């Protein structure tokens, strides 16, 4: 079994947008990545994820954690 790894940075160019809300720039997923994340979460609940999809979900989750932190720091400094 191959241990598949997807780098979160590979999702940056097409999966990320910056939205200005209340004079704060917030990092958010594009609708496409948001929908893909939900699809993968639904498959995970049904125990139907392939190893590749598991790696993809982990990469998206890592970016989500990073964005949550950056957004919280930006909000606290405004």
PyMOL commands that set and color helices and strands:
alter all, ss='L'
color gray80, all
select helices_A, chain A and resi 8-15+31-45+51-76
alter helices_A, ss='H'
color red, helices_A
select strands_A, chain A and resi 16-21+24-29
alter strands_A, ss='S'
color yellow, strands_A
deselect
rebuild
show_as cartoon
